[in-house]
């Protein structure tokens, strides 16, 4: 990206007062004022812990009005807003900044566009199961077109936190448990969000989160500590952030958690040494909401002023929501506790992004008319439907129940089949439930005869195939939604048990935001479709697959454990000296199987695929890997060919498998294709105990297959 405005930044810094500089580092949302005497955050907590009902919360909120702090804005004390979602308000506030402040510096507007703005596509965990970088980029582009039409300049996405523990609620926001998949997903989303030119009206800056290691919180509990070896951190958790930076991401959000006892918000090693010195990042760092102030609660800052000092020295530019910089920076500079050059460095990062976005030349990048014409278009809904279809994973199809044949008598059970808003999943804050197509809506639109049962007991006398929509409600996953027990909720499993006990033919459609521990369901229900939280076109996409209009081709990017107590459970584990087995003194649980219910990479189709002729050939600086894949069934279908490797003997124990690459192919019946992978030798190394990246001569096993367990393999000896 060409930088031709550094002189302009310097000129502005020379003109700005300390107060105006501090204002550029303040990102705030509209505050709510109304007929309640506590903060909005406390009001939420009161509803959450039962002190007030949801109805009472709604009544109080109906009296609230938004305060945009216009007087602070006119005085140059605000440089950025988040959470504002309409073009008229954005342009009104931008007009104040450009025309009524002393220097006319435009505002930066951020928003959480996680999996679509108004046209919500599947949650990121679901979409990752498509294994299709082109799709990930196209949906990101669609999200950018919609969000920028509403006035958004920066999205707080993608989230590329490697998440191996399904108890963590925010597993729904990323691409699952694998490092390489998260790298590919993050890179594609950055390209989709930012486009080829940030100054264009439909481009928004990507703010990668949460830097770093947030997905490794102890016990899968949100906001919890992260502590691991430096080697593991560099090999498994850092690469996706680096991939996003290399793809051109212009902002990054440090995480809530601490690393080795130092919160990321005030961690100079992370934000200066790794991010800026090692990686050469020259973009914007944005705190997570209230994260700087929370360093007092962490116990690393004695008060908010101390937190401000630590954060700005560490390299934190923009303070989201806490007002710690707003309250303290001016005095800290006057007292000499924060040098002006430290302040200027942070302000320059903010101004640089505003220049890169073209805001100084074109501060009004949208209009109410463009907004109205861009949201929820026919083309956008079509792409959301495509993404939902490709994200769904067929987990079981015993007796080839699916696809349902014409004339099949159909019953539907489960409130999730008709509650439109439950299609959305977590972090769909720009959408409305009425935007969504439920499964019941889709069946009605198809004019498909069916009978919906409000109560499972009413379905026990039904003579036909019963589609049971079960899973998690959308508020059971996402931020602050970690679960100690990730089993299928009891009331949902009781629906399936009642139907199975009555001898019914059941198709379970799962709607959820995380892997579920469901061994009974996997064993006793003959057909299972993992639909995740699929977005506004979810009902149509489910129906497309159930009735065979589309052939499922999704594969899991997470492992499904058999019990909550097995978490974290993931494919790329290391072997112990006593690997899990039948013997007593092996690494296992007495009350759970060793193998997962469904492994990483798993996914069925309405056709069958055969793999053969694996060839692994050393060539120059890489291994050339070739396999033949054939559609041995009677339907056109897609599958994901996955290539893994293992270093069989090394000076540090290595994972039993590591994903090296993948390819998605679509084949006609009887058609075959030779799929080639080129695995560079540099990918086969690891960090030694002195944190040197080393390539070690020896034997490497190469695996190719349609999931992490069912693979062809060949061993090669390499000398580097």
N, C-alpha and C positions, 0 to 999 in steps of 0.2 A: 504494500500500500504506500503510495507516494505521499510524503509529508512535505508540504510547501507552506506551512503556516506556523512554523516555530517562531519566526520573527513577530508574527501577529500575536502569538501567545505572550511572548516577552513584552511586547508593547502594552498589552492589556494588564499584565502583572505590574508593570511600572506605574500604571494609572490607578490601580485599585487600592482602596484602603484596606486595612486589616479586617474591618468588619465585612466588607464586600467579599474578601477572600474567604473568610469563614462561611459566609452565606453560600458560596459555590460548593462547599463541602456538606451542605445540609440537604438531605432528601426527606421530605415529609409527605404524609398522606393527608387528605382532608380529615379534620377532626370532627367528631359528632357532638353536637350540643342539643339538649332537649330536656324532657321532664324526668331526668334521673340524676342522682347526686354522686354517682361513682363514675369512674372511667369506663370507656367502652370495653376495654380488656377485662376489667373486673366484672362488668355486666355479663360478658361471655362466660367467665368462670362461675358466676352465680347460677347461670342456666345449666352449665355442664355438671356442677356438683349437686344440683337439685334444690338450691335455695329459692329459685324462682322457676316457674314452669316455662315451657317453650312459648305458650300462649302469652304469658305475661311479658316475656322478652320481646315478642312481636309487638305487643301493645306499646311498650316503652319505645321501641325503635320507630314506631309509626309517628311519634312526636318529634323525632330527631331531625335536625337539619345539618347540612355539611358546612363547615367553616374552612375556607381555603386560605386563611391567614393573609388576605390581600395586603394588609398594611405592612406586614413583614416583607412581602414580595416587593412592594414599591420601594422599600428602604434598602433593597439589595441583600436581604437576609435569607433568601431561599434561592437555590440554584437548580433544584430538581424536585419533582413530585413522583409518587407512585400511587397506584390504585385508582387512577382517574381513567374512565373508560368511555368518554364520548367526545366527539370532535368539537362540538360547540364550547364545552368547558375548557378543553385544551387550548383552543384558539383564543378564548377570552383571557385566560391566564397568560398565555404567550404574548398577547397584545400589551398587557400590563408590563411584562418583563422587557419587551423590546422598545416600547414607546414611553413608558413612565418611569423607568429606573435611570440612574445617572449614566451608566455605561451601555445600556441596551443589550446586555448579554442574554441570549435566549435560554429558555428553560429546557431541561431534559426530562422526558416523561417515561417512566418505567412501569412495567406491568408483568404479572405472572402469567405468561402465555405458555402453558406447559404442554398441552396436547390439543392445540387449537384455541382460537379466540372465541368466536361465536359458533362456527361450524366445528364442533368438538369431534375429533377422531379418537381412536382407542388410546387408553392410558399408555405411557411409554413402555411399561413392562409388556403389555399386550403387543404393541406395534413391533417391539424387538423380535417377537416370535415369527414375524414375517421374514426375517433374515434377508432384507431387501434394501440396501442402501439408497437405491434410486427412489423407492417409495418414501423412505424417511426424509429425503431431501425435498421431494415434491409436497409432502404434507407440511413440512416446515415452511416452504415457500407460500403455500396457501395460508398458513397461520400468519405469516408476515404481511401478506396483502390485506387480510382482514384487520389485523391489529393496527397497522399503520393507518388504515382508513379511519380508525377511531382515535388516532392521534398518538399512538404508542411509538416511542423511539428505541426502546430497549426492552428485551424480554429477559426475565430471570430464569433462563434455560439455555442449553440443556443441562439436566442433572446427570452426571456421569459417575456417580458414586457406586463403585462395585459393591454389591449387596449379596452376601452369602447367607444371611440369616433371615429367614422368612417371617420371623416375629416382628421385624422392623416394619413399621407402617409405610415408610417411604420407599420400600422396595417397589411400590407401584409406579414411582416417578422416574425410574431409570431402566437400563437395558439388562438387568439381571445380574447373575453371579460371575460372569466371565469378563476378564480384562479386555481381551481382543474385541469382543462384541461391543463393549462399551466404547472402545476407541472408534470403531466404525460407525456406531450410532451417533456419537457426539460429533464426529467430523461431518457427517451428513447433515445433521441438524444445524450446525454452524453455517454451512454453505446455504442451506435452505432459508434460514432466518435472514442472513446478511446479503444474499444474492451476490451479484458480481460488482456492485457499486453502491456503497453505503449512502451516497448522496441521492439516490433515486427515491422517489416518494414511497415505494413499496418495500424498502429495505429497513430492517431494524437490527441494532447491535445485539449480538448474543452475549449474555453474561453467564459464563459457565459456573456451575456450582456442584457440590459445596467443597471447597478447597481447604483441607484435603482429608480423605479417609473417613468421611462422615458415615458412610455405609457400614463401617466396622465397629460401630458403637457397642460397648460391652453389653452382653445379654440381649442384643437386639432392641435395646431401649432407646427411644429418641433422645437426642441431646446428650447422650452419655459419653463417658471418657473413651478415648482410643489409645491403646498402647500395644505396640507390636515391634518386632525387630525392624531395623532400618532396611535390611535386605528385602523383607517381605513388602514393606511399604513401597520401595522402589520398583519391585518386580510386578506387584499385583494391583496396587492402588493408585500410584502416581500416573502411569501411562495414559489413561483416558483424558486427564486434564491436559497433558502435554500434547496429545493428538488434537485436541480442540484449539489450543494456542497455535499449533503449527498450521491448522486450517484457517487461521486468521481471526479467531474470536477476539473481540476488542474489550471485553470486560470479564472479570472473574470475581466470584463471591466467596470469601473465606467462610469456613464452616463454623457452626456453633461450638463444636467439640474442642477439647484440648488435644494436643499431641505431646506425649511424654511430659505432661504436666503444664504445658504452656498453651492457653487458648489460641486458636488459629487467628482470632481477631487482633491479637497483640503479639504475634509470633514472627519476629524479624527474620529468623532463619527461613521460614516458609515463604514469607511475602517478599523478602528482599533477596536473600541468597539463592533460593531455588527458583522462584518465579522470575525475578528480574535479572539477576546476574547470570545464573546458569542457563535459563531459557530465553533471555533477551526480551521478555515481555515489556512493552511500553504503553500498555493500555490502562484501563481504569479498574481499580479495586473498589467493590461495593460491599459494605457490611451487610450481613443478614439482619433481619428486623430486630432492633434493640440489642444486638449482639455486643456492641462496645460497652454499653452500660452494664450488661450482665457479667462483665469481667470482675465487677465488684462482688457479685454472688459467687463467682468461681473462687474468689479469695486471692486473686493475683493483683488486684488494684484496691487501694484502701478507700477510694471514693471515686466519684464520677470524673472529677478533674484529673486524678491520677490515671484513670482509664483512658481519657482523651490523650494525655501525654504518651502513654505506652502505644496506643493504636496508631497515632500519626507518625511516631518514630519508626514503628514496625513496617509502615508502608500501606496503611489503610487510608484510602482517599475519601470515599463518600460514606457518610454516616446515615444509615437508613433508620429513621423513626425514633431514635433514642434521644435526639437533641443534645447529646453530650458535647459535640463540637460547638454547636450553637451557643450553649450556655458557658463554655469554658475557654475556647481557643483565643478569643481576643485578649482576655486577661492573661492567659498563659504566655502569649507573645509579648505583651507589655512587660511582664515580669521576667522575661528572658528564659523561661522554662521551655519554650518551643521557639527555636530560631526561625526567622523569616524565610530562610532558604528551604527549611523543612516544610513549612506551610506552602510555599510557592511550588514545590515539587508536586504536592497533592493537587493543588488548584490547576496546575498545568495539565495534569492527567484528565481532569474534568473538561477543561477547555478544549483539549485536543480531540476528545471524542465528539464534542459539539461541532468542531470544525469538520471532522471526518464525516459526520452525518449531514453536513451542508446546512446546518441550522442558522449560521450567521448570514448566509446568502438567502436562504429560503426558510424562515422560521415557521411559516404556516404551510405545513406539508400536506394538509388534507382539508376537507370541508365536510359539512353535514351531508351534502349531496353525494359526495364520493362514499361516505360511510354507508348511507342508505342503499347505494347501488352495489356494494361489495359484499355485505354480510349474507350468509346463508343462501348463496346462489345455487342454482341447479347444478352447475359444474362443481362447486365446492362440496355439495352433498354427495355427488357421484364419487368424488375422490374419497370422502369419508367412508362411504360404503365399501369401496374397493379396499381401503386400509383395514376395515373391520373384518371383511372376509378373509384377507390374507393373514390376519393376526390370530385367527381362531385355530385351535389345535384339537384334532380328533384324538381322544385318548383311548377310546375303546369302541369296538363295533362288532361285538360277538353275534354271530349268526347273520351278519350283513343286514342288520335292521335298517341301517341308513345306507343310501338315501331312502326316504319314505316313498313308496310307490303310489302312483295315482289310484285314487279310490280308497286309500287307507283311512279307516275311521280314526279320528284324532281327538284326544282330550288334552286339556292343558291345565296344569296345577301349579300354584305358587304365585304369591303376590308380585314377585320380581318379573313375572311375565307381562304384567300390565302397568307397572309403575314407571312412567316414562323417565322421570328424573333419575332413576336408579341406573339408567344406561350410561350416565355421564361419568361416574367415578370421581375420584378426588381431584382437586385443583381444576375445576371447570367453571371458574368464577365469572366468565363473561357470558355464560349460556343460561338458558332457562329450560325447565322441564318440558315445556310445551314445544320446544324445538325438536324433541326426540320422538323417534318411532319405537314403540315397544313391540314385543313379540306378538301380543294380541293385536295391536294396530296392523302389523305386517300381514298377519293371517287374514284379517278383515279386508285389507286392501287387495289381497290376492283372490278374494272371494273363495277362500279355502274353507270348506265346512269344518267346524270344530266345535267342541263344547268346553267352556271354561268353568272350572269348579273352584268356588271360593274356599271350600273346605275339602281337605283330602279325603275325609270320610265319605263325602258325596261322590267321590270318583271310584270307590272300591267296587261298584257294580257296573262300571263302564266296560264295554266290550270293544277294545281297540288298543291302539298304541297311545300311551300317555306321555306327553312331554312335561317334565317336571323342571321348572326354572328355580334353581336353588343357589345358595352361595352366601356372599357377604353383601350387606348394604354398603352404599358408597362411603358412609362415614366410619366404616370399620377399617378402612385403610387410608393411607396418606399421612400427612404430618400430624404428630401427637396422637397417632392411632396404632401404636405398637400393641401386640396381643401376646400374653403369656401362653395362651392356648390357641393354636391355629387350626384346630380341628374344624371340620364343617360344623357350623353352629347347630346346637342340639335340635332346635325346632325344625331346621332344614333337613337334617338327617332323618328325623322322625317321619317326614313326608315320604322320603324314599323307602324307609323300612316298612311303612304301612302299605305302600304300593307293592313292594316286593313280596311282603308277607301274604298279600291277597293274590299273588300269582300273576300280576299285571306285567305286560311288556312295557318297559320304561326306558325312555331316553332322557338322561339327565343333562340339562344345559346349565353349566356353571357360570355365574356372574360374580366376579370377585376381583380383588385388587392385589392378591398375593397367592403364592402356592399354598394349597390347603393340605393338611394331613387327613386323608380320607381313605384308609385301607379298606374299611367295610364297603364303601361305595364302589371302589375299584374292583372288589371281588364279587359283588352281588348285583350290580346294575349292568345290564348288557351293553348299553351304548352311552358314551359320555362325550360331550362336546365342551371343551374349555372355551368359553366366549369372552371371558374377562369382563371389564367394564368397557363396552365397545364404542360408545359415543352416540351421536345423534341418529345415525343410521343403523344402530345395533340390531333392532328388531328385523329390519329387512335383510341384513347380512346373515343373521341366524337362520332365517327362513330360506335364504338362498342355499345355504349348506344343507339344511335338513331335507329339503326337497330335491337336492341334486342339481340345482341350477349352477352351482359352483362346487368344485371338488376341493376339500380342505387340503392345505399344503403347509400350514404352520408347524413349527417345531419349537419346543420349549427352550427358553433361555435361562431357566431356573430348574432346580431339582425339587421334586415333590417328596417330602419325607413321609414316613409312616406315622410319626408322632411328634408332638411339639418338643418333647425332650431330646429329640435327635438334632435339633437346631444348634449351631449352623450345620447344615448338610449340603455338600457341594461336590461336584465331580472331581475337581483338580486338587484333591487332598494328597498328602504325602502318605507313604506307607510307614507304619511303625515297625519296630523289631518284631512285633507280634500282630501282624495284620489280621483283621476280622475274619473269623472262620468258625467252623463247627467246634473246634477245641475249646475247652473252658478258658484257658489262659490266653485269650486273644482279645483284641480291641473291639468291643461290641457292647451292646446293652442286652441284659438277660430277657427283657420283655419287649423287644422290637426286632424286626428283621434287619439284617445287615444292609441289604440292598434297598434303594428308595422305591416308593410306589411307582414313580415315573422318573426316569433319569434325564439329565440335561441333554438337550438335542432331540428328544423324543417327539414323534408325531406320526400319525397314521394318515392314510389316504383311502379313497374309494377304489384305488388301483394298487398294484403291487410293483415294487422295484427290486431289481436284482443287481448285485455288485459283483464284479469279477476283474481278472487280469490286472491286479495291482502291480505296478512297476515303480521302483524307487531307484533313481540313478543320480549319483554325484556328478555335478557339472559346473566347473568353474568355482564360483563362490556360493553355490546353492545346491539344494536337492531338487531334482525334477521328479515330480510325482504324478503318475497317470493312473486312472482307473476307468473302467467301462461300466456305465450305468444303463440299464435297460428297463423299459416299462413292460412288465410281464403280464399286465392285467388287460382289462377290456375298456378302460376309459382314459381319456387324456388327463394327465395329472402333473403336479409339481412336487419336487422333493428338494431337500437341502442336503448336499453332499458336504460332509464335515471332515476336515483333515486335522489330526492331532499328532503330537510327538511326545516321546519320553526319553530323557537322558537316563540310561539304565544304571550307570555307576558314576557317581560324582563325589566331590569332596564336601558338598552340602547336599543333604537329601532333597530329591526333586519330586515334583508332583507325579502321580501315576499317569496322568495325561494332561496336556496343555493344548488348547485349540490354536492351530496355526493359521487356518484359512477356511473359507467355506464358499460354496457356489450353489446357486439355486437354478434348477433347470426345469423346463416343462417339456414333457415328451408325449407323443401320440402312442396309442397301443402298439406294441411291438417295436417301437423306435428305440434306438440306443445311441449313446453319445460317449465319446471319450473326454473325460474331464481332467484338465491338467492344473497342477499347482506348482508354483516355484517358491520353495522355502529357503530364504537366504540363511546362510550359516550364522550370521550375526544374531538371528532370532533364537538360536539354540543355547545361548550363554546364560549366565547368572552372575549375581554379585557374591563375591567371596566374603570372608569374615572381615577383611580390611576395606570392604566396599569398593573393590575393583571389579569391573565387569570382565568376566573371563569366559573364553571358549576352551573347553577341555576335550582333548582327544578321547575317543572311546566309541561305545556302541549306542546307537539311537534306534528306538523302535518307532516306526511310522504307522499310524492307524488311519484308515479311511472308512467311513460308514455313514449310516443315516441317523445315528445318535451316539452318545458317548460310550455306550456299552457294546453295541452290535457293530463290530468293525472287522474289516480285513486288516492284516498287519504284515509288515516286513521289517527286518532289522538290518541296519547298515553300520559299517565301521568307518568312522571319519577321523582324519588327521588334519588338523588346522595349521 
